[in-house]
């Protein structure tokens, strides 16, 4: 029995020796393979260098051979150089000419849009309106969108200066609605502030991607997106066609959203029906409550002017009926004042319900990471 155990120990020791020898042999083979691979790589690199050197030598000899004994270049080298430079110059000329033609066409389109004027000026209104027309040309169309929205953005500071100072500690929500009826014109101007129990980037995301749902606009039939603008094409059975342009601008811990009506659009009028003549400007300011990243503040300033007849209404009574305000038993001299009081009262009554609607939309969006709320362009450089 002891002899068997000794034999097993001897065999085990022999196996270990053999395994160790196999390990070192494999290591040496691996080292030799690496050396062979390195030698092969160096030889290939040497062949490439020799080929490059041969090409350089041929070029060098050709250049020297092209020089005559008296030091002058041969006619062949001169002709080849002129031919090459001519091709380069022709290519650059053609490229510049194509760019000039493109720019000239864009300028012509923009001039045509700028030359248009609103045939119905707003007399005695709150604001000075500008007529905005969109061309069918894609480049000019995009340029006009950017110009018309950046103009609103650069005026945002002055617009929000008209906002009354409202400490958030005193009241979370504030609304001041104004309306005037001047002949066939209906003018409105609103200031609204709300504090939300959600981060500011969530509200910015909602304004960016869910504006139609927030505004309860069921008449949008088509949307047109660029980097930071959205054009909403609307169609109503009672009020015809309209177009509303929206743009977003991000600052540090702040988002400015602007909106305005478009008065003419070549692409929207291809069926012969013009857009409804209406002027609306809106500014949204979204930022966090100071020292509280979980809450946000939105301030909204909006102003609009609408010519009742040009918007498709024969009288104030007809528009009031659409707003569910009955003017039948109201004296003619009191109709305008009665309509304004009722419209403002209804607007104030609906603010609480409208706020609940907005919170419902935000909750349905689900969690929004800060990076998802920042998918808009930075502030343009003026």
VMD Tcl script that draws the C-alpha trace (Angstrom):
set ca {
  {0.00 0.00 0.00}
  {2.83 2.39 0.79}
  {4.50 1.63 -2.54}
  {1.31 2.64 -4.43}
  {1.19 5.98 -2.62}
  {4.85 6.64 -3.40}
  {4.24 5.81 -7.07}
  {1.27 8.23 -7.18}
  {3.35 11.01 -5.66}
  {6.14 10.40 -8.16}
  {3.70 10.44 -11.09}
  {2.11 13.64 -9.81}
  {5.51 15.30 -9.54}
  {6.39 14.14 -13.06}
  {3.10 15.59 -14.39}
  {3.83 18.93 -12.79}
  {7.32 18.97 -14.33}
  {5.89 18.11 -17.74}
  {3.20 20.80 -17.44}
  {5.80 23.37 -16.46}
  {7.97 22.42 -19.41}
  {4.93 22.63 -21.77}
  {4.07 26.06 -20.38}
  {7.56 27.42 -21.04}
  {7.69 25.83 -24.51}
  {4.34 27.51 -25.39}
  {5.61 30.80 -24.05}
  {8.74 30.56 -26.18}
  {6.66 29.68 -29.26}
  {4.43 32.70 -28.63}
  {7.49 34.93 -28.29}
  {8.94 33.59 -31.56}
  {5.59 34.20 -33.33}
  {5.58 37.80 -32.13}
  {9.12 38.25 -33.37}
  {8.21 36.79 -36.77}
  {5.13 39.03 -37.00}
  {7.19 42.08 -36.08}
  {9.81 41.22 -38.69}
  {7.07 40.80 -41.31}
  {5.50 44.13 -40.36}
  {8.85 45.90 -40.54}
  {9.55 44.38 -43.95}
  {6.16 45.55 -45.24}
  {6.77 49.02 -43.85}
  {10.21 49.03 -45.46}
  {8.68 48.09 -48.81}
  {6.18 50.97 -48.51}
  {8.94 53.42 -47.65}
  {11.04 52.21 -50.56}
  {8.07 52.64 -52.92}
  {7.46 56.16 -51.59}
  {11.13 57.04 -51.92}
  {11.18 55.72 -55.49}
  {8.16 57.86 -56.38}
  {9.76 60.93 -54.85}
  {12.98 60.28 -56.72}
  {11.09 59.97 -60.01}
  {9.30 63.26 -59.34}
  {12.57 64.91 -58.41}
  {14.30 63.66 -61.57}
  {11.34 64.73 -63.71}
  {11.39 68.24 -62.25}
  {15.11 68.57 -62.82}
  {14.83 67.07 -66.27}
  {12.19 69.68 -67.10}
  {14.74 72.47 -66.61}
  {16.83 73.23 -69.63}
  {20.56 73.69 -69.53}
  {20.11 77.48 -69.36}
  {17.82 77.17 -66.30}
  {14.48 77.79 -68.04}
  {11.42 75.55 -67.51}
  {10.39 73.39 -70.40}
  {7.23 74.24 -72.36}
  {5.67 70.97 -71.20}
  {5.86 71.90 -67.49}
  {4.52 75.41 -68.20}
  {1.58 74.06 -70.21}
  {0.75 71.42 -67.59}
  {0.80 73.99 -64.78}
  {-1.43 76.40 -66.70}
  {-3.86 73.61 -67.54}
  {-4.08 72.52 -63.89}
  {-4.55 76.05 -62.55}
  {-7.18 76.76 -65.20}
  {-9.20 73.75 -64.11}
  {-8.95 74.81 -60.45}
  {-10.00 78.39 -61.24}
  {-12.90 77.22 -63.40}
  {-14.18 74.92 -60.66}
  {-13.98 77.69 -58.06}
  {-15.70 80.13 -60.43}
  {-18.56 77.72 -61.14}
  {-19.03 77.05 -57.42}
  {-19.09 80.76 -56.56}
  {-21.47 81.48 -59.44}
  {-23.86 78.78 -58.21}
  {-23.75 80.22 -54.69}
  {-24.40 83.73 -56.00}
  {-27.42 82.50 -57.98}
  {-28.78 80.74 -54.90}
  {-28.31 83.82 -52.71}
  {-29.82 86.08 -55.34}
  {-32.88 83.87 -55.61}
  {-33.19 83.86 -51.81}
  {-32.92 87.67 -51.68}
  {-35.57 88.00 -54.40}
  {-37.91 85.74 -52.45}
  {-37.31 87.64 -49.21}
  {-37.82 91.00 -50.91}
  {-41.10 89.74 -52.33}
  {-42.25 88.69 -48.87}
  {-41.11 91.92 -47.21}
  {-42.74 94.05 -49.93}
  {-46.19 92.72 -49.02}
  {-48.23 94.93 -46.73}
  {-51.29 94.24 -44.63}
  {-54.22 95.77 -46.58}
  {-56.18 96.13 -43.33}
  {-54.36 98.26 -40.79}
  {-55.47 98.16 -37.17}
  {-56.66 101.67 -36.24}
  {-56.40 102.76 -32.65}
  {-55.26 99.38 -31.39}
  {-52.96 98.51 -28.52}
  {-50.03 97.58 -30.75}
  {-48.14 98.21 -33.94}
  {-48.60 95.12 -36.10}
  {-46.35 93.72 -38.78}
  {-47.60 91.68 -41.71}
  {-45.77 88.34 -42.02}
  {-45.79 86.42 -45.30}
  {-44.23 83.02 -45.93}
  {-42.88 82.08 -49.36}
  {-42.98 78.66 -50.93}
  {-39.19 78.63 -51.40}
  {-37.76 76.48 -48.54}
  {-34.73 78.67 -47.77}
  {-36.66 81.94 -47.83}
  {-39.47 80.35 -45.85}
  {-37.10 79.24 -43.10}
  {-35.38 82.64 -43.04}
  {-38.66 84.53 -42.62}
  {-39.70 82.19 -39.79}
  {-36.43 82.83 -37.98}
  {-36.54 86.59 -38.51}
  {-40.15 87.00 -37.39}
  {-39.71 84.91 -34.23}
  {-36.28 86.28 -33.28}
  {-37.77 89.76 -33.47}
  {-40.29 88.74 -30.82}
  {-37.55 87.13 -28.73}
  {-35.36 90.24 -28.78}
  {-38.37 92.30 -27.60}
  {-39.19 89.85 -24.79}
  {-37.44 91.89 -22.09}
  {-39.47 94.98 -22.93}
  {-42.67 92.94 -23.05}
  {-42.14 91.37 -19.64}
  {-41.29 94.78 -18.21}
  {-45.02 95.54 -18.63}
  {-45.75 92.68 -16.21}
  {-46.74 94.00 -12.77}
  {-44.35 93.03 -9.95}
  {-45.92 90.01 -8.27}
  {-43.95 88.41 -5.41}
  {-44.32 84.65 -5.64}
  {-44.49 84.48 -1.85}
  {-47.77 86.44 -1.87}
  {-49.64 84.67 -4.64}
  {-48.92 81.73 -6.89}
  {-51.31 82.70 -9.65}
  {-52.17 86.03 -11.22}
  {-54.24 87.06 -14.23}
  {-55.12 90.44 -15.75}
  {-57.29 90.25 -18.86}
  {-58.07 93.33 -20.93}
  {-60.31 93.71 -23.96}
  {-61.54 96.57 -26.13}
  {-63.97 96.75 -29.03}
  {-63.26 99.59 -31.45}
  {-65.70 99.48 -34.34}
  {-65.03 96.29 -36.28}
  {-61.84 95.60 -34.31}
  {-61.53 93.44 -31.21}
  {-58.33 94.00 -29.20}
  {-57.16 91.93 -26.21}
  {-54.13 91.96 -23.93}
  {-53.50 89.44 -21.13}
  {-50.93 89.02 -18.36}
  {-50.95 85.63 -16.59}
  {-48.57 84.11 -14.04}
  {-48.68 80.57 -12.63}
  {-46.44 78.60 -10.29}
  {-46.21 74.86 -10.94}
  {-45.04 72.02 -8.72}
  {-42.86 70.62 -11.50}
  {-39.31 71.52 -12.64}
  {-39.00 74.25 -15.23}
  {-37.52 71.95 -17.90}
  {-40.72 69.85 -17.77}
  {-42.86 72.91 -18.52}
  {-40.46 73.89 -21.32}
  {-40.79 70.38 -22.78}
  {-44.59 70.63 -22.61}
  {-44.58 73.95 -24.47}
  {-42.19 72.56 -27.07}
  {-43.92 69.28 -27.88}
  {-47.45 69.48 -26.45}
  {-48.58 73.04 -27.24}
  {-51.56 71.86 -29.30}
  {-52.81 69.74 -26.42}
  {-52.17 72.51 -23.90}
  {-54.13 75.04 -25.98}
  {-56.92 72.53 -26.69}
  {-56.58 73.29 -30.36}
  {-58.47 70.63 -32.31}
  {-58.28 72.50 -35.63}
  {-54.61 71.81 -36.43}
  {-54.38 69.82 -39.66}
  {-50.64 70.03 -40.31}
  {-47.42 71.01 -38.49}
  {-44.18 72.20 -40.06}
  {-40.98 71.87 -37.98}
  {-37.55 73.44 -38.26}
  {-34.75 73.42 -35.68}
  {-36.55 75.64 -33.16}
  {-39.80 76.69 -34.87}
  {-43.16 75.01 -35.38}
  {-45.81 76.23 -37.82}
  {-49.35 75.09 -37.05}
  {-51.80 75.06 -39.96}
  {-55.37 75.33 -38.69}
  {-58.70 74.86 -40.43}
  {-62.11 75.51 -38.91}
  {-65.52 75.01 -40.52}
  {-66.72 78.32 -39.13}
  {-63.55 80.44 -39.16}
  {-61.62 79.19 -42.19}
  {-57.85 78.75 -42.31}
  {-55.14 80.25 -40.15}
  {-51.45 79.68 -39.39}
  {-49.69 80.10 -36.04}
  {-45.89 80.19 -35.76}
  {-44.06 79.17 -32.57}
  {-40.38 79.32 -31.60}
  {-38.28 78.41 -28.54}
  {-35.14 80.02 -27.15}
  {-33.15 78.68 -24.22}
  {-31.11 80.72 -21.78}
  {-29.45 79.63 -18.54}
  {-32.24 78.15 -16.39}
  {-34.85 79.85 -18.55}
  {-36.88 79.23 -21.68}
  {-38.62 81.88 -23.80}
  {-41.40 80.74 -26.12}
  {-42.92 83.11 -28.67}
  {-45.93 82.72 -30.97}
  {-47.50 84.83 -33.70}
  {-50.10 84.52 -36.42}
  {-49.01 84.39 -40.04}
  {-51.04 86.56 -42.42}
  {-50.02 85.01 -45.77}
  {-48.59 81.62 -46.73}
  {-48.09 80.58 -50.34}
  {-48.16 76.89 -49.45}
  {-51.38 77.22 -47.45}
  {-53.16 79.23 -50.15}
  {-52.63 76.85 -53.06}
  {-56.34 75.95 -52.96}
  {-57.36 79.57 -53.49}
  {-58.50 80.15 -49.89}
  {-56.59 82.86 -48.03}
  {-55.62 82.73 -44.39}
  {-57.90 84.38 -41.86}
  {-56.66 87.89 -41.12}
  {-55.78 87.93 -37.44}
  {-52.92 89.34 -35.41}
  {-51.75 87.54 -32.28}
  {-48.47 87.82 -30.39}
  {-47.61 85.70 -27.35}
  {-44.59 85.47 -25.06}
  {-44.01 82.67 -22.52}
  {-41.30 82.93 -19.86}
  {-40.49 79.66 -18.04}
  {-37.93 79.57 -15.23}
  {-37.42 77.86 -11.85}
  {-38.59 79.35 -8.59}
  {-35.50 80.77 -6.90}
  {-33.70 78.18 -4.76}
  {-36.34 75.57 -5.59}
  {-35.54 73.47 -8.63}
  {-38.68 71.35 -8.11}
  {-41.04 74.28 -8.82}
  {-41.31 76.56 -11.83}
  {-42.92 79.85 -12.81}
  {-44.56 80.66 -16.13}
  {-45.40 84.20 -17.17}
  {-47.50 84.77 -20.28}
  {-48.13 88.01 -22.13}
  {-50.47 87.89 -25.10}
  {-52.03 90.53 -27.29}
  {-54.24 90.21 -30.34}
  {-56.32 92.22 -32.78}
  {-59.05 90.80 -34.99}
  {-61.14 92.52 -37.65}
  {-64.50 90.82 -37.23}
  {-65.59 91.03 -40.89}
  {-62.23 89.95 -42.26}
  {-62.19 87.05 -39.78}
  {-65.51 85.81 -41.15}
  {-67.99 87.38 -38.71}
  {-70.70 89.72 -39.94}
  {-71.18 91.39 -36.57}
  {-70.16 91.36 -32.92}
  {-73.38 89.42 -32.19}
  {-72.20 86.58 -34.43}
  {-68.81 86.40 -32.77}
  {-70.41 86.61 -29.30}
  {-72.66 83.68 -30.19}
  {-69.56 81.64 -31.03}
  {-68.23 82.55 -27.58}
  {-71.61 81.53 -26.09}
  {-72.41 85.10 -25.03}
  {-76.03 86.12 -25.81}
  {-76.42 89.75 -26.93}
  {-79.96 89.51 -28.27}
  {-81.63 91.25 -25.34}
  {-78.84 93.78 -24.82}
  {-79.32 97.37 -25.95}
  {-77.26 98.22 -29.03}
  {-75.36 100.98 -27.24}
  {-74.42 98.59 -24.42}
  {-73.45 95.56 -26.50}
  {-69.74 96.26 -26.70}
  {-69.34 96.95 -22.99}
  {-71.55 93.97 -22.06}
  {-69.56 91.65 -24.34}
  {-66.24 92.82 -22.88}
  {-67.45 92.30 -19.29}
  {-68.82 88.84 -20.03}
  {-65.76 87.74 -22.01}
  {-63.36 88.86 -19.28}
  {-65.49 87.29 -16.54}
  {-65.64 83.99 -18.38}
  {-61.92 84.11 -19.01}
  {-61.23 84.59 -15.30}
  {-63.68 81.82 -14.37}
  {-61.98 79.37 -16.74}
  {-58.44 80.02 -15.48}
  {-58.64 77.53 -12.60}
  {-60.03 74.78 -14.82}
  {-57.48 75.60 -17.53}
  {-54.66 75.31 -14.99}
  {-55.95 71.85 -13.99}
  {-56.03 70.89 -17.67}
  {-52.37 71.91 -18.09}
  {-51.34 69.85 -15.06}
  {-53.22 66.89 -16.53}
  {-51.25 67.18 -19.76}
  {-47.96 67.43 -17.85}
  {-48.76 64.33 -15.80}
  {-49.63 62.34 -18.92}
  {-46.21 63.16 -20.39}
  {-44.49 61.04 -17.77}
  {-40.98 61.65 -16.38}
  {-38.88 64.10 -18.41}
  {-35.12 64.21 -17.84}
  {-33.44 67.65 -17.97}
  {-31.67 66.70 -21.22}
  {-35.07 65.87 -22.78}
  {-36.42 69.27 -21.81}
  {-33.52 71.07 -23.48}
  {-34.07 69.88 -27.06}
  {-34.25 73.42 -28.42}
  {-31.74 75.78 -29.92}
  {-29.71 78.16 -27.84}
  {-30.27 81.90 -27.95}
  {-29.33 83.34 -31.37}
  {-26.42 85.73 -31.47}
  {-27.51 89.23 -32.46}
}
mol new
graphics top color blue
foreach p $ca { graphics top sphere $p radius 0.5 }
foreach p [lrange $ca 0 end-1] q [lrange $ca 1 end] { graphics top cylinder $p $q radius 0.2 }
display resetview
